[in-house]
Amino acid sequence: MAKIKDLPKVDRPREKIEKYGSDKLSDAELLAILLRTGTKDCNVLKLAQKILQKFPQEKILTASLNDLKNIHGLGKVKAMEIMACLELGKRILKDKKANLILSPKDVWESCKDIRDHKKEHFVIFYLDTRNQEIQREIISVGILNANLIHPREVFEPAIRVSAAQIIVAHNHPSANPEPSDDDVTITKRLVEAGKILGIEIIDHIIIAKNSYVSLKNKGYMA
């Protein structure tokens, strides 16, 4: 059984969290950092994977102390540490609901505040790897053209909040959601910039009062 110290540094959970941040680690890697050590015949990463196989997804949230400490290699102290960490997380997140963005309609519904505006609002949704909204920002207000929207304004916040992907949206005061030439140009420029930075532009949604258009569905994101 390979020990964690025998793995390349780039694959070690502690080194990864220090270099890339916690959101770039798998569930098993995060749990391995909490566990700190494994056993003689099972390194800490394998132990974490074993725990998550026994208690996948949300089931670990309801595991009892006995359930956890009975896993070979875990023990009472580590089991209590896991329970304490999970309980703290549950208390912090209690009554909080993450906004999950999965479709153009989700974006349209999240843009109720700009549907009726007389000026164009250019909005960015910054998402994590699970399509949960981290942050929403209005980047520009006014007449939208390709010269006014710079990729720097879009991606600087993405890097700051460690977003994995982005959805772009803006409203058409005319109530006609069909994309203009400038809309297409802006979209293609941002897609190319995203490829360089490793941050995917998922879609660009044109918002109108009673309808919307996805530039991805129109074929402009290829």
C-alpha positions in Angstrom: 0.0 0.0 0.0 1.5 3.3 -1.1 1.9 5.9 1.6 0.7 9.5 1.0 4.3 10.7 1.3 5.2 8.4 -1.6 2.7 10.1 -3.9 3.9 13.0 -6.1 3.4 16.3 -4.3 0.8 17.4 -6.8 -1.4 14.5 -5.8 -1.1 14.9 -2.0 -4.3 16.5 -0.4 -2.5 19.0 1.8 -0.3 20.2 -1.0 -3.3 20.5 -3.3 -5.4 22.5 -0.9 -2.5 24.9 -0.3 -1.8 25.4 -4.0 -5.3 25.2 -5.6 -7.8 25.8 -2.8 -10.3 23.5 -1.1 -12.9 23.6 -3.9 -10.5 21.8 -6.2 -10.2 18.7 -4.0 -12.5 15.7 -4.1 -14.6 14.7 -1.2 -12.1 11.9 -0.3 -9.2 14.3 -0.4 -11.0 16.8 1.9 -11.8 14.0 4.3 -8.2 12.7 4.2 -7.0 16.1 5.4 -9.4 15.9 8.3 -8.3 12.4 9.2 -4.6 13.2 8.9 -3.3 9.6 9.1 -4.4 6.2 7.9 -3.4 2.8 9.1 -0.5 0.4 8.6 -2.3 -1.3 5.6 -4.4 1.6 4.4 -3.2 5.1 3.7 -5.3 8.1 4.7 -6.7 8.7 1.2 -7.8 5.0 0.9 -9.3 5.2 4.4 -11.3 8.3 3.3 -12.5 6.6 0.2 -13.6 3.6 2.3 -15.6 5.8 4.6 -17.3 7.5 1.7 -18.1 4.2 0.0 -19.9 3.1 3.2 -21.6 6.4 3.7 -22.1 8.0 0.2 -23.4 11.5 -0.4 -25.7 12.8 2.4 -25.7 9.5 4.3 -22.6 10.4 6.2 -24.5 13.4 7.7 -26.7 10.9 9.6 -24.0 8.4 10.6 -23.8 7.8 14.3 -20.6 7.8 16.4 -20.8 4.0 16.6 -21.3 3.7 12.8 -18.1 5.7 12.2 -15.8 4.3 14.9 -16.6 0.7 13.8 -14.9 1.3 10.5 -11.5 -0.3 10.7 -8.8 2.3 10.9 -11.0 5.1 12.1 -11.4 4.8 15.9 -13.4 6.9 18.4 -11.3 10.1 18.3 -11.3 10.4 14.5 -15.0 9.5 14.4 -15.8 12.3 16.9 -13.7 14.8 14.9 -15.7 13.9 11.7 -19.0 14.2 13.5 -18.0 17.6 15.0 -16.9 18.9 11.6 -20.1 17.7 9.9 -22.3 19.2 12.7 -20.5 22.6 12.4 -21.1 22.6 8.7 -24.8 21.7 9.1 -25.3 24.6 11.6 -23.6 27.1 9.3 -25.6 26.0 6.3 -28.9 25.7 8.2 -31.7 27.6 6.3 -29.4 28.5 3.5 -30.3 27.3 0.0 -27.8 27.5 -2.8 -29.1 28.8 -6.1 -28.6 26.0 -8.5 -28.3 27.1 -12.2 -29.0 24.3 -14.6 -30.8 25.7 -17.6 -31.5 29.0 -19.5 -34.9 29.1 -17.8 -33.1 29.1 -14.4 -31.1 32.1 -15.5 -34.2 33.9 -16.8 -36.0 33.3 -13.6 -33.0 34.6 -11.6 -33.0 37.8 -13.7 -36.5 39.1 -12.7 -34.8 42.3 -11.5 -33.6 43.3 -15.0 -36.4 42.0 -17.3 -38.2 45.3 -17.4 -35.3 47.7 -17.3 -35.1 50.4 -19.9 -31.3 50.0 -20.0 -29.3 46.9 -20.8 -27.7 45.2 -17.8 -24.8 42.8 -18.4 -24.9 40.2 -15.7 -22.4 37.4 -14.8 -23.3 34.3 -12.7 -20.2 32.8 -11.1 -20.7 29.1 -10.4 -18.9 26.3 -8.7 -18.3 22.8 -10.2 -21.8 21.8 -9.2 -23.5 24.7 -10.9 -24.3 26.4 -7.6 -24.2 30.1 -7.7 -21.2 31.6 -5.8 -21.9 35.2 -6.8 -23.8 37.3 -9.3 -22.4 40.6 -10.5 -23.7 43.3 -12.8 -20.7 44.2 -15.0 -22.2 46.9 -17.2 -25.3 49.1 -17.5 -26.2 50.9 -20.6 -26.0 50.3 -24.4 -24.1 47.1 -24.9 -21.5 46.8 -27.6 -18.4 44.7 -28.2 -16.1 47.6 -27.3 -17.5 48.1 -23.8 -17.2 44.6 -22.4 -13.7 43.6 -21.7 -12.9 40.0 -20.6 -10.8 41.4 -17.7 -14.0 42.7 -16.1 -15.7 39.4 -16.4 -12.9 37.0 -15.3 -11.2 39.0 -12.6 -14.1 38.3 -10.1 -14.2 34.7 -11.3 -10.6 34.2 -10.3 -11.2 36.1 -7.0 -14.1 33.8 -6.0 -12.6 30.6 -7.5 -15.5 30.1 -9.9 -15.2 27.0 -12.1 -17.6 28.2 -14.7 -19.6 31.3 -15.8 -23.0 32.1 -17.3 -23.4 35.4 -19.0 -26.8 37.1 -19.3 -28.2 40.5 -20.4 -31.6 42.0 -21.0 -33.0 43.4 -24.2 -35.3 46.4 -23.3 -36.9 46.0 -26.7 -38.5 42.7 -25.5 -37.0 40.9 -28.5 -34.5 38.3 -27.2 -32.9 37.6 -30.6 -29.1 38.1 -30.3 -27.5 41.1 -32.1 -24.1 40.9 -34.0 -22.5 42.6 -30.9 -24.0 39.9 -28.6 -22.5 37.2 -30.8 -19.1 39.0 -30.9 -19.0 39.5 -27.1 -19.9 35.9 -26.5 -17.2 34.5 -28.8 -14.5 36.8 -27.3 -15.4 35.7 -23.7 -15.5 32.0 -24.7 -11.9 32.3 -26.1 -10.7 34.1 -23.0 -12.3 31.5 -20.8 -10.5 28.7 -22.7 -7.1 30.4 -21.9 -8.0 30.8 -18.2 -9.6 27.4 -17.8 -12.9 28.9 -16.8 -15.8 27.7 -19.0 -18.5 30.1 -20.4 -21.5 27.8 -20.2 -24.0 30.0 -21.9 -25.0 33.5 -22.8 -28.7 34.1 -22.2 -30.6 37.1 -23.7 -33.3 38.1 -21.3 -36.6 39.7 -22.4 -39.7 40.4 -20.4 -41.6 37.3 -21.3 -39.0 35.1 -23.1 -35.3 34.3 -23.4 -32.8 33.0 -25.9 -29.7 30.8 -25.3 -26.8 31.6 -27.5 -25.5 28.1 -26.8 -28.7 26.6 -28.2 -28.4 28.9 -31.2 -25.0 27.4 -31.9 -22.9 30.5 -31.2 -20.8 28.9 -28.4 -19.0 26.3 -30.5 
